[in-house]
Amino acid sequence: MTAGSGDRRLVLAVSYLGMLAFGVVLTTLGAVLPSLVERFGIDKAGAGALFTLLSFGILVGSIVFGPIVDRRGYRGILTLALALIVLGLEGIAFAPTLGWLRAAIALIGFGGGIVNGGTNALVADVSEEGRGAGLSLLGVFFGLGAVGVPFVLAVLLGRASYTTIVAALGAVPLLPLLVASVAPFPAPKHAQGFPLADAGGLLRDGALLLMGAMLFLASGMEITVGGWTATYFQEELGVGGRRALVILSLYWLGMMLARIALGGLLRRLAAERVLLACIGVAIGGASLLIGTRHVAAAALGVFLIGAGLAANFPVVLGFVGDRYARLSGTAFGIVIVMALMGGMSIPYVTGALGARHGLRASFLVVPIALLLLAALLAVVTRRRLARAPAA
């Protein structure tokens, strides 16, 4: 991107605020689920189906955004996606029937998938001098959105209905939507015609698939720890529900603080070394969590896992942006879809193993995945050093 620094700041503002909106998307359903269950009389199977619908919408959005961005540019697709999120959040707030609720959840999932992939690709495109650092800061804004929703609900529920609160949350995507209408986005990479053969070749590119496999593991671990930690502390350490949720917040806090620090570290140190060090921190945290029966030590382990997992997405997506700049949208779409697959499958495996052997045993999935991630990093690093970035 050759625009001035003021133009670049507007584009980054769209990305950061859009990722904050995606954080809202990813946590709103879980935060308001008890109210939805009561309002619509949904059982656990029906509630689970709502999460599946949200995940499916995110998956579809992640598939379609890449070719559109590379062919048409960012403005139209991001504007549409943010508008869909607004409509979806208002739909969740005011849905008169379960059918309308399902449609609204599908909308925020689809729009969120586009925004997640599109903002990551956009930051990579305009941060040529420091993609890892830029993507790390983007992750901080996701954390603000993700942490903000349950915090706002905890503070305001009782003073206002969930309908009012969710309707107000619908204003969050309006700000990046307005900025997107005036921001000078980079020109489409392939305005004269999308190179289908090149895009298809990405699906057979070994280096890209290795990076996608890294994100498969990273996403699976993030969602596994985020989804099962509170239950782990209740079942394995006898911690009460409210205290377990406070301990869970240490995980997200560790991730956010580490991503703030990564912005500077990735400008001074090799990204591979930073990621390897973070994997080591996460392994240490996982070992502490699984190996101790002291609540304070296990809570420290949770914090360290969050800090250790923080580098995965910024560093690996930075690798993708460096190597596949000519088709960054499509390349990002491929690896993000692989990440979503990991985010759906590894937590399920952890739960299934936990039902049979207990969560302490099933949490061994985390250090095993971290060791596999370190092995994949070694392979990817050799390939990156041996070959120049793809055109």
C-alpha positions as CSV (number, residue, x, y, z in Angstrom):
1,M,0.0,0.0,0.0
2,T,1.5,3.3,-1.0
3,A,-1.0,5.7,0.7
4,G,0.2,8.2,3.2
5,S,0.4,7.5,6.9
6,G,-3.0,9.1,7.6
7,D,-4.7,6.8,5.1
8,R,-2.9,3.8,6.6
9,R,-4.2,4.8,10.0
10,L,-7.8,4.9,8.8
11,V,-7.4,1.5,7.2
12,L,-5.9,0.1,10.5
13,A,-8.8,1.7,12.4
14,V,-11.3,-0.2,10.3
15,S,-9.3,-3.4,11.0
16,Y,-8.9,-3.0,14.7
17,L,-12.5,-1.9,15.3
18,G,-13.8,-4.6,13.0
19,M,-11.8,-7.2,15.0
20,L,-13.3,-5.8,18.2
21,A,-16.7,-6.4,16.7
22,F,-15.7,-10.0,15.9
23,G,-14.9,-10.4,19.5
24,V,-18.4,-9.3,20.3
25,V,-19.8,-11.8,17.8
26,L,-17.8,-14.7,19.2
27,T,-18.9,-14.2,22.8
28,T,-22.4,-12.8,22.7
29,L,-24.2,-16.1,22.1
30,G,-22.6,-17.8,25.1
31,A,-23.1,-14.8,27.3
32,V,-26.8,-14.5,26.7
33,L,-27.5,-18.2,26.3
34,P,-29.2,-18.5,29.7
35,S,-31.7,-15.8,28.8
36,L,-32.3,-17.3,25.4
37,V,-32.9,-20.8,26.9
38,E,-35.5,-19.2,29.2
39,R,-37.1,-17.1,26.5
40,F,-37.5,-19.8,23.9
41,G,-37.6,-22.9,26.0
42,I,-34.5,-24.4,24.4
43,D,-33.0,-27.7,25.8
44,K,-29.2,-28.4,25.8
45,A,-29.4,-30.1,22.4
46,G,-31.1,-27.0,21.0
47,A,-28.6,-24.7,22.6
48,G,-25.7,-26.8,21.2
49,A,-27.3,-26.5,17.7
50,L,-27.2,-22.7,18.0
51,F,-23.4,-22.8,18.6
52,T,-23.0,-25.2,15.6
53,L,-25.0,-22.7,13.5
54,L,-22.7,-19.9,14.6
55,S,-19.6,-21.9,13.8
56,F,-21.0,-22.9,10.4
57,G,-21.7,-19.3,9.6
58,I,-18.1,-18.3,10.6
59,L,-16.7,-21.1,8.5
60,V,-18.7,-20.1,5.4
61,G,-17.7,-16.5,5.8
62,S,-14.1,-17.5,6.1
63,I,-14.3,-19.5,2.9
64,V,-15.8,-16.8,0.7
65,F,-14.0,-13.7,1.8
66,G,-10.5,-14.5,0.3
67,P,-11.3,-14.7,-3.4
68,I,-13.7,-11.7,-3.2
69,V,-11.0,-9.6,-1.4
70,D,-8.4,-10.5,-4.0
71,R,-10.7,-9.8,-6.9
72,R,-12.9,-6.9,-5.7
73,G,-10.9,-5.3,-2.8
74,Y,-11.9,-4.9,0.8
75,R,-14.4,-2.1,1.0
76,G,-17.5,-3.8,-0.3
77,I,-17.1,-7.1,1.5
78,L,-16.2,-5.6,4.8
79,T,-19.0,-3.0,4.7
80,L,-21.5,-5.8,3.9
81,A,-20.2,-8.0,6.7
82,L,-20.3,-5.3,9.3
83,A,-23.9,-4.4,8.3
84,L,-24.8,-8.1,8.6
85,I,-23.4,-8.2,12.1
86,V,-25.5,-5.2,13.1
87,L,-28.6,-6.8,11.7
88,G,-27.8,-10.1,13.4
89,L,-27.2,-8.6,16.8
90,E,-30.5,-6.7,16.6
91,G,-32.1,-9.9,15.4
92,I,-30.9,-11.8,18.5
93,A,-32.2,-9.0,20.7
94,F,-35.7,-8.8,19.2
95,A,-36.3,-12.2,17.5
96,P,-40.0,-13.1,17.9
97,T,-39.5,-16.8,17.2
98,L,-36.8,-19.4,17.3
99,G,-36.6,-19.4,13.5
100,W,-35.7,-15.7,13.5
101,L,-33.2,-16.3,16.3
102,R,-31.4,-18.9,14.2
103,A,-31.4,-16.6,11.2
104,A,-29.8,-13.9,13.3
105,I,-27.1,-16.2,14.6
106,A,-26.3,-17.4,11.1
107,L,-25.9,-13.7,10.0
108,I,-23.5,-12.7,12.8
109,G,-21.5,-15.9,12.1
110,F,-21.3,-15.3,8.4
111,G,-20.4,-11.6,8.8
112,G,-18.0,-12.4,11.6
113,G,-16.2,-14.9,9.5
114,I,-15.7,-12.4,6.8
115,V,-14.6,-9.7,9.2
116,N,-12.1,-12.0,11.0
117,G,-10.4,-13.1,7.8
118,G,-10.7,-9.8,6.0
119,T,-9.2,-7.7,8.9
120,N,-6.3,-10.1,9.3
121,A,-5.5,-10.0,5.6
122,L,-5.9,-6.3,5.5
123,V,-3.5,-5.7,8.4
124,A,-1.0,-8.0,6.8
125,D,-1.3,-6.1,3.5
126,V,-0.7,-2.7,5.0
127,S,2.0,-3.8,7.6
128,E,4.8,-4.9,5.2
129,E,7.4,-3.7,7.7
130,G,6.1,-5.6,10.6
131,R,3.2,-8.0,9.9
132,G,3.6,-10.0,13.1
133,A,3.5,-6.9,15.3
134,G,0.5,-5.5,13.5
135,L,-1.4,-8.8,13.7
136,S,-0.5,-9.1,17.4
137,L,-2.2,-5.7,18.1
138,L,-5.2,-6.8,16.1
139,G,-5.5,-9.7,18.5
140,V,-5.6,-7.3,21.4
141,F,-8.7,-5.7,20.0
142,F,-10.3,-9.1,19.6
143,G,-9.6,-9.7,23.3
144,L,-11.2,-6.4,24.2
145,G,-14.4,-7.3,22.4
146,A,-14.4,-10.9,23.7
147,V,-13.8,-9.8,27.4
148,G,-16.1,-6.8,27.1
149,V,-19.3,-8.6,26.4
150,P,-19.5,-10.8,29.5
151,F,-18.2,-7.9,31.6
152,V,-20.9,-5.6,30.3
153,L,-23.6,-8.2,30.9
154,A,-22.4,-8.9,34.4
155,V,-22.5,-5.2,35.3
156,L,-25.8,-4.3,33.6
157,L,-28.0,-7.4,33.9
158,G,-30.6,-6.7,36.6
159,R,-30.5,-3.0,35.6
160,A,-31.4,-3.6,32.0
161,S,-32.9,-6.6,30.1
162,Y,-30.7,-8.8,27.9
163,T,-32.7,-7.5,24.9
164,T,-31.7,-3.9,25.7
165,I,-28.0,-4.8,26.3
166,V,-27.7,-6.9,23.1
167,A,-29.5,-4.2,21.1
168,A,-26.9,-1.7,22.4
169,L,-24.1,-4.0,21.4
170,G,-25.4,-3.8,17.9
171,A,-24.0,-0.3,17.8
172,V,-20.4,-1.6,18.1
173,P,-20.0,-2.6,14.4
174,L,-21.5,0.7,13.3
175,L,-18.2,2.6,14.0
176,P,-16.0,0.5,11.8
177,L,-18.8,0.5,9.2
178,L,-18.7,4.3,9.1
179,V,-14.9,4.4,9.0
180,A,-14.9,1.8,6.2
181,S,-17.1,4.1,4.1
182,V,-14.3,6.7,3.9
183,A,-11.1,4.7,4.4
184,P,-8.8,4.5,1.4
185,F,-8.4,0.7,1.1
186,P,-5.7,-0.9,-1.0
187,A,-6.6,-1.5,-4.6
188,P,-7.8,-5.0,-5.6
189,K,-4.9,-7.3,-6.4
190,H,-6.6,-8.8,-9.4
191,A,-9.2,-6.4,-10.7
192,Q,-8.7,-7.6,-14.3
193,G,-9.5,-11.2,-13.4
194,F,-9.0,-13.7,-10.6
195,P,-6.2,-16.2,-11.2
196,L,-8.2,-19.4,-10.5
197,A,-5.2,-21.7,-11.4
198,D,-2.9,-19.9,-8.9
199,A,-5.6,-19.9,-6.2
200,G,-6.2,-23.6,-6.8
201,G,-2.5,-24.2,-6.5
202,L,-2.5,-22.8,-3.0
203,L,-4.6,-25.9,-2.0
204,R,-1.7,-28.0,-3.0
205,D,1.1,-25.8,-1.6
206,G,2.9,-27.8,1.1
207,A,4.2,-24.7,3.0
208,L,0.7,-23.1,3.2
209,L,-0.9,-26.4,4.4
210,L,1.8,-26.7,7.1
211,M,1.0,-23.2,8.3
212,G,-2.7,-24.1,8.2
213,A,-1.9,-27.2,10.3
214,M,-0.1,-25.0,12.8
215,L,-3.3,-22.8,13.1
216,F,-5.4,-26.0,13.3
217,L,-3.5,-26.9,16.5
218,A,-3.4,-23.3,17.8
219,S,-7.1,-22.7,17.4
220,G,-7.9,-26.1,18.9
221,M,-5.9,-25.3,22.0
222,E,-7.2,-21.8,22.4
223,I,-10.8,-22.9,22.3
224,T,-10.1,-26.1,24.4
225,V,-8.5,-24.1,27.2
226,G,-11.1,-21.3,26.9
227,G,-14.0,-23.7,26.9
228,W,-13.0,-26.3,29.4
229,T,-10.9,-24.5,32.1
230,A,-13.8,-23.4,34.3
231,T,-15.2,-26.9,34.3
232,Y,-11.7,-28.3,35.0
233,F,-11.3,-26.2,38.1
234,Q,-14.8,-27.2,39.3
235,E,-14.4,-30.9,38.7
236,E,-10.7,-31.5,39.4
237,L,-10.0,-28.9,42.1
238,G,-13.4,-28.4,43.7
239,V,-13.5,-24.6,42.9
240,G,-16.9,-22.9,43.0
241,G,-18.5,-21.7,39.7
242,R,-18.0,-18.0,40.2
243,R,-14.3,-18.4,41.3
244,A,-13.7,-20.7,38.4
245,L,-14.9,-18.0,36.0
246,V,-12.5,-15.5,37.6
247,I,-9.7,-18.0,37.1
248,L,-10.7,-18.4,33.4
249,S,-10.4,-14.7,33.0
250,L,-6.7,-15.1,33.8
251,Y,-6.3,-17.1,30.6
252,W,-7.7,-14.3,28.4
253,L,-5.7,-11.7,30.5
254,G,-2.5,-13.6,29.9
255,M,-3.2,-13.7,26.1
256,M,-4.0,-10.0,25.9
257,L,-1.0,-8.8,27.9
258,A,1.3,-11.1,25.9
259,R,0.0,-9.7,22.6
260,I,0.6,-6.2,23.8
261,A,4.2,-7.2,24.5
262,L,4.6,-9.0,21.2
263,G,4.0,-5.8,19.3
264,G,7.5,-4.7,20.4
265,L,9.2,-8.1,20.6
266,L,8.3,-9.0,17.0
267,R,9.9,-5.8,15.7
268,R,13.2,-6.6,17.4
269,L,13.5,-10.4,17.4
270,A,13.1,-13.2,14.8
271,A,9.4,-14.3,14.7
272,E,10.4,-18.0,14.8
273,R,12.3,-17.6,18.1
274,V,9.5,-15.6,19.7
275,L,7.0,-18.3,18.8
276,L,9.2,-21.1,20.0
277,A,9.8,-19.3,23.3
278,C,6.0,-18.8,23.7
279,I,5.4,-22.5,23.0
280,G,7.8,-23.2,25.8
281,V,5.9,-20.9,28.2
282,A,2.6,-22.6,27.2
283,I,4.1,-26.1,27.8
284,G,5.3,-24.9,31.2
285,G,1.8,-23.6,32.0
286,A,0.1,-26.8,30.8
287,S,2.5,-28.9,32.9
288,L,1.7,-26.8,36.0
289,L,-2.0,-26.9,35.4
290,I,-2.2,-30.7,34.9
291,G,0.5,-31.6,37.5
292,T,-0.7,-29.7,40.5
293,R,-3.6,-29.9,42.9
294,H,-3.1,-26.5,44.3
295,V,-5.6,-23.9,43.0
296,A,-3.1,-21.0,43.0
297,A,-0.5,-22.9,41.1
298,A,-3.0,-24.2,38.6
299,A,-4.3,-20.6,38.1
300,L,-0.8,-19.5,37.4
301,G,-0.6,-22.3,34.8
302,V,-3.8,-21.0,33.1
303,F,-2.3,-17.5,32.9
304,L,0.9,-18.9,31.4
305,I,-1.0,-21.0,28.8
306,G,-2.8,-17.8,27.7
307,A,0.4,-15.9,27.4
308,G,2.1,-18.8,25.6
309,L,-0.6,-19.2,23.0
310,A,-0.7,-15.5,22.2
311,A,1.9,-15.6,19.5
312,N,0.5,-18.4,17.4
313,F,-1.9,-16.5,15.2
314,P,0.1,-13.2,14.8
315,V,3.3,-15.1,13.9
316,V,1.8,-17.7,11.6
317,L,-0.5,-15.3,9.8
318,G,2.6,-13.0,9.4
319,F,4.4,-15.9,7.7
320,V,1.4,-16.3,5.3
321,G,1.3,-12.6,4.5
322,D,5.0,-12.5,3.7
323,R,4.9,-15.6,1.5
324,Y,1.6,-15.1,-0.4
325,A,1.3,-11.3,-0.7
326,R,-0.2,-11.6,-4.3
327,L,-3.1,-13.8,-3.1
328,S,-3.2,-12.9,0.6
329,G,-6.9,-13.0,0.9
330,T,-7.3,-16.5,-0.5
331,A,-4.2,-17.7,1.4
332,F,-5.6,-16.3,4.7
333,G,-9.0,-17.9,3.9
334,I,-7.4,-21.3,3.5
335,V,-5.4,-21.3,6.8
336,I,-8.3,-19.7,8.8
337,V,-10.7,-22.4,7.6
338,M,-8.1,-25.0,8.8
339,A,-7.9,-23.1,12.1
340,L,-11.7,-23.3,12.4
341,M,-11.6,-27.0,11.8
342,G,-9.2,-27.4,14.7
343,G,-11.3,-25.1,16.9
344,M,-14.3,-27.4,16.3
345,S,-12.6,-30.8,16.6
346,I,-9.9,-30.6,19.4
347,P,-12.3,-29.3,22.1
348,Y,-14.7,-32.0,21.1
349,V,-12.0,-34.7,21.5
350,T,-11.0,-33.2,24.8
351,G,-14.5,-33.4,26.1
352,A,-15.0,-36.9,24.8
353,L,-11.8,-38.0,26.5
354,G,-12.7,-36.1,29.7
355,A,-16.0,-38.0,29.9
356,R,-14.2,-41.3,29.9
357,H,-11.0,-40.5,31.8
358,G,-11.5,-37.2,33.5
359,L,-10.5,-33.7,32.4
360,R,-7.0,-33.9,34.1
361,A,-6.1,-36.7,31.7
362,S,-7.9,-35.2,28.7
363,F,-6.0,-31.9,29.1
364,L,-2.9,-33.8,28.1
365,V,-4.2,-32.9,24.6
366,V,-2.8,-29.4,25.2
367,P,1.0,-30.2,25.8
368,I,0.8,-32.9,23.0
369,A,-0.5,-30.3,20.6
370,L,2.1,-27.8,21.6
371,L,4.9,-30.3,20.9
372,L,3.4,-31.0,17.5
373,L,3.2,-27.3,16.9
374,A,6.9,-26.9,17.8
375,A,7.7,-29.7,15.3
376,L,5.7,-28.0,12.5
377,L,7.4,-24.7,13.3
378,A,10.8,-26.3,12.8
379,V,9.7,-27.6,9.3
380,V,8.1,-24.3,8.3
381,T,11.2,-22.4,9.5
382,R,13.5,-24.5,7.3
383,R,11.2,-24.0,4.3
384,R,11.1,-20.2,4.9
385,L,14.9,-20.0,5.1
386,A,15.4,-22.2,2.0
387,R,12.9,-20.5,-0.3
388,A,12.1,-17.0,-1.2
389,P,8.5,-15.8,-0.6
390,A,6.0,-16.8,-3.3
391,A,4.9,-14.0,-5.6
